[in-house]
Protein backbone atom coordinates (compact mmCIF):
# COMPACT_ATOMS: atom_id res chain seq x y z
CA UNK A 1 0.00 0.00 0.00
CA UNK A 2 1.29 3.47 -0.88
CA UNK A 3 0.41 6.89 0.45
CA UNK A 4 -0.12 8.23 -3.07
CA UNK A 5 -3.79 8.12 -4.10
CA UNK A 6 -4.64 6.00 -7.12
CA UNK A 7 -5.78 9.06 -9.05
CA UNK A 8 -3.00 11.49 -8.24
CA UNK A 9 -3.17 15.09 -9.46
CA UNK A 10 -1.45 18.29 -8.45
CA UNK A 11 -4.69 19.28 -6.74
CA UNK A 12 -3.95 16.51 -4.25
CA UNK A 13 -0.96 18.52 -3.05
CA UNK A 14 -2.44 21.99 -3.64
CA UNK A 15 -6.19 21.47 -3.10
CA UNK A 16 -7.04 25.16 -3.54
CA UNK A 17 -4.96 25.61 -6.71
CA UNK A 18 -4.96 24.25 -10.26
CA UNK A 19 -1.21 24.44 -10.69
CA UNK A 20 1.96 24.01 -8.73
CA UNK A 21 2.96 27.53 -7.58
CA UNK A 22 6.39 27.05 -9.18
CA UNK A 23 4.70 26.43 -12.55
CA UNK A 24 2.06 29.16 -12.33
CA UNK A 25 2.20 30.95 -15.71
CA UNK A 26 1.09 34.22 -14.12
CA UNK A 27 4.37 34.39 -12.20
CA UNK A 28 6.68 33.03 -14.89
CA UNK A 29 6.11 35.43 -17.87
CA UNK A 30 9.50 36.56 -19.26
CA UNK A 31 8.71 40.29 -19.46
CA UNK A 32 5.41 41.17 -17.82
CA UNK A 33 3.68 44.30 -19.02
CA UNK A 34 3.58 47.22 -16.60
CA UNK A 35 0.49 47.32 -14.40
CA UNK A 36 -2.03 49.90 -15.50
CA UNK A 37 -4.46 49.72 -12.62
CA UNK A 38 -2.32 50.06 -9.51
CA UNK A 39 -1.21 47.39 -7.10
CA UNK A 40 -4.15 45.11 -7.84
CA UNK A 41 -5.28 44.59 -4.26
CA UNK A 42 -8.92 44.92 -5.35
CA UNK A 43 -10.00 46.77 -2.21
CA UNK A 44 -11.10 49.95 -4.03
CA UNK A 45 -9.52 51.97 -1.21
CA UNK A 46 -8.99 54.96 -3.47
CA UNK A 47 -12.45 54.86 -5.04
CA UNK A 48 -14.06 58.26 -5.19
CA UNK A 49 -17.30 59.47 -6.80
CA UNK A 50 -15.73 61.91 -9.20
CA UNK A 51 -16.67 62.34 -12.87
CA UNK A 52 -13.03 62.97 -13.75
CA UNK A 53 -12.09 59.52 -12.41
CA UNK A 54 -14.91 57.92 -14.38
CA UNK A 55 -13.83 59.71 -17.56
CA UNK A 56 -10.19 58.65 -17.01
CA UNK A 57 -11.26 55.02 -16.51
CA UNK A 58 -13.34 55.08 -19.70
CA UNK A 59 -10.39 56.57 -21.57
CA UNK A 60 -8.12 53.77 -20.30
CA UNK A 61 -10.73 51.19 -21.31
CA UNK A 62 -10.99 52.64 -24.82
CA UNK A 63 -7.17 52.61 -25.11
CA UNK A 64 -6.98 48.98 -23.96
CA UNK A 65 -9.71 47.96 -26.42
CA UNK A 66 -7.98 49.77 -29.29
CA UNK A 67 -4.65 48.09 -28.49
CA UNK A 68 -6.32 44.69 -28.34
CA UNK A 69 -8.15 45.33 -31.62
CA UNK A 70 -4.86 46.33 -33.26
CA UNK A 71 -3.03 43.26 -31.91
CA UNK A 72 -5.71 40.85 -33.12
CA UNK A 73 -6.46 42.56 -36.45
CA UNK A 74 -3.57 40.84 -38.19
CA UNK A 75 -4.80 37.37 -37.22
CA UNK A 76 -7.84 36.53 -39.34
CA UNK A 77 -7.59 32.75 -38.86
CA UNK A 78 -9.43 32.08 -35.60
CA UNK A 79 -7.65 28.74 -35.26
CA UNK A 80 -4.19 30.32 -35.42
CA UNK A 81 -2.27 29.77 -32.20
CA UNK A 82 -0.23 32.58 -30.68
CA UNK A 83 2.41 33.08 -28.02
CA UNK A 84 4.42 30.65 -25.98
CA UNK A 85 1.23 29.00 -24.71
CA UNK A 86 -0.12 28.61 -28.25
CA UNK A 87 -3.56 30.02 -27.44
CA UNK A 88 -5.99 30.10 -30.37
CA UNK A 89 -7.13 33.52 -31.56
CA UNK A 90 -10.70 32.31 -31.02
CA UNK A 91 -9.93 31.69 -27.34
CA UNK A 92 -8.51 35.20 -27.01
CA UNK A 93 -11.73 36.70 -28.38
CA UNK A 94 -13.87 34.55 -26.08
CA UNK A 95 -11.74 35.51 -23.08
CA UNK A 96 -12.07 39.18 -24.01
CA UNK A 97 -15.86 38.88 -24.14
CA UNK A 98 -15.93 37.03 -20.80
CA UNK A 99 -13.76 39.66 -19.09
CA UNK A 100 -15.83 42.52 -20.48
CA UNK A 101 -19.07 40.87 -19.30
CA UNK A 102 -17.60 40.17 -15.87
CA UNK A 103 -16.47 43.78 -15.50
CA UNK A 104 -19.89 45.05 -16.57
CA UNK A 105 -21.37 42.87 -13.82
CA UNK A 106 -18.95 44.33 -11.28
CA UNK A 107 -19.87 47.84 -12.40
CA UNK A 108 -23.53 46.98 -11.92
CA UNK A 109 -22.88 45.77 -8.38
CA UNK A 110 -20.95 48.94 -7.56
CA UNK A 111 -23.77 51.06 -8.96
CA UNK A 112 -26.29 49.17 -6.80
CA UNK A 113 -24.15 49.95 -3.74
CA UNK A 114 -24.11 53.63 -4.64
CA UNK A 115 -27.73 54.32 -5.57
CA UNK A 116 -29.58 51.40 -4.00
CA UNK A 117 -31.44 50.36 -7.17
CA UNK A 118 -31.31 46.63 -7.82
CA UNK A 119 -31.57 44.59 -11.01
CA UNK A 120 -34.70 44.38 -13.12
C-alpha angles and dihedrals in degrees: 000000000000132000091231112096117241091244101044121184134161087256087069088067097033104031094176095047137063095212141035106264090235090058098042105133091210090067099038103057109132097227113008117205117250114268113256100188105051129257094334097232090139095217095119088221092154096045112134132174097241126136090217090060091049091049091048091050092050090049090052090048092051090049092050091048092049092050091049092048090051093048093050097039093084093055109073096159105085090200093057112117121222139193132008091304092051095228115181117244087235090059091051091054092047091049090050091053092047093050093047091050092047092051091048087054091051090050089052091052091049091050090051089053091051103045103018096232113134132206124294 
